[in-house]
Amino acid sequence: MRALHLAWISFMVAFMSWYAIPPIIYHISEDLDISAEEIYDSNTVSVVLTIVARVVIGPLCERYGPRRIMCAILVCGSIPCGFTGLLQNGPGLIAVRAFIGILGGSFVPCQFWTTQMFSPSIVGTANSISAGWGNMGAGITYILMPAIYDGIASHIGSEMAWRITFVVPATICLLVAAADYFLATDTPHGDWLEYRDNTKNSDKQNNSPSSTSVSSMQTAEHKMEKGGIKLTSEKEVTDQQHSDVDDDASRIGEVKRNQSMRDIAISFGKVLCNPAALIMIIHYACSLGTELSIDNIIGHVFREKFALDNSTSAYIGSVFGLLNICSRLFGGLFSDWLAKKWHIPGRIFAHLVLMCLEGIFLIGFSFGFVNLPTSIILMIFFSFFVQAVCGSTFGIVPFVDPVNNGKVMGLVGAGGNIGGLVFNLMFRQLQPNFEIAFLILGIISSSAGILGNALLRVQGETIWHLFTRNH
């Protein structure tokens, strides 16, 4: 449990620092005379480095373990965050936000960490808790940054206040990085590097399965069955008890460790040729990508549409991120619940339902700017389902290519940032016509959900198996 809490706290402070600038960008732009175009450009580049980081970080997690990689990300990201106070112009803002984007890569070790720590029957729930509570950082920063700024500005004035404000999230990143390194372990078996070096003897010391190391509980051999990869041990009776409780446990294998660069490149190629991985990348672009783009502009939308002051619009915008406390968790729980009934087809069905509801409420929000209460209510609903889809996505991802879990998570995570990049550009081009942008988002999300889930095949299972055989 300590690893779970440090995983989501680490991701939360990373997300908080990653999006620390938008809540007080109005004060920064006034002081430095930064144009609206430069602000939108900074929103766009904030996800560019994250795309690269998430792809690279996946194999690094497989080699060095999630704990060390999380520490490195927090330390590296704290540097540009802390130096934000030295900004002098628009190009500087763009450059700083580009480098701060490395903090977005913390998502990969966060998910990899919890996937290692928890059994397959609850991997969707565990992943959604760590990622969902971590994503709350986007909402917390909309509360924290204006509050810190207002407190400092009341004593020393606006021009210096916003510069000092950024020291706070940078310091928090460093403190959490230290906690990760000294207080946590990578797996239920201890340190990742030690476990990797002693992997031949791991079957003697394992007491409980993790979602990517079930086979290390007993001496096991792989054999192919119609439904996908199955693990069969020497003690069939004991294994059958686990199978009765959780069929998914037999569908996740051991993560590859100690791969050469050539093997890593080949594995990436195989993952990118996997249709299920590509569909998950698109779906995460429609969920996390939507969330990232809206995190950048939600306060601005309410300020422009309803003539609110900066603090009020920021506090309303914080609701969007804070819903992660329950929304992404709901997506993971819903996925795990249907998986108990129908296994992988159940996870796909849960994903389909949530993506359709995401699209419906995004479309509804595009027509909901008639008054402030209506807009807030519709924002709450579409926010809930956007984030729930993130949770249901990572209820499926661990089963796509189990032996390359880190790479799959990295590529799917990068897909979310690619979506954020594309949708940020869309908001830039369509502003101030935000209604059209939200309408397009809704149509894309619902269409991708229906078509993608109809075609999705994971370990030989599709949604159509719900109607062709009993589960």
Secondary structure, DSSP 8 states (H G I E B T S, - for coil): -HHHHHHHHHHHHHHHHHTSSGGGHHHHHHHHT--HHHHHHHHHHTTHHHHHHHHHHHHHHHHH-HHHHHHHHHHHHHHHHHGGGG--SHHHHHHHHHHHGGGGGGHHHHHHHHHHHS-GGGHHHHHHHHHHHHHHHHHHHHHHHHHHHHHHHHHH-HHHHHHHHTHHHHHHHHHHHHHHHHH--SBTTB-HHHHHHTGGGGGGT--S--TT-GGGGS-EEEEEETTEEEEEES-HHHHHHHHHH-GGGGG------S--HHHHHHHHHHHHT-HHHHHHHHHHHHHHHHHHHHHHHHHHHHHHHHT--HHHHHHHHHHHHHGGGTHHHHHHHHHHHHHHHHHHHHHHHHHHHHHHHHHHHHHHHHT-TTSHHHHHHHHHHHHHHHHHHHHHHHHHGGGTSGGGHHHHHHHHHHHHHHHHHHHHHHHHHHTT-HHHHHHHHHHHHHHHHHHHHHH--BTTB-TTHHHHS--
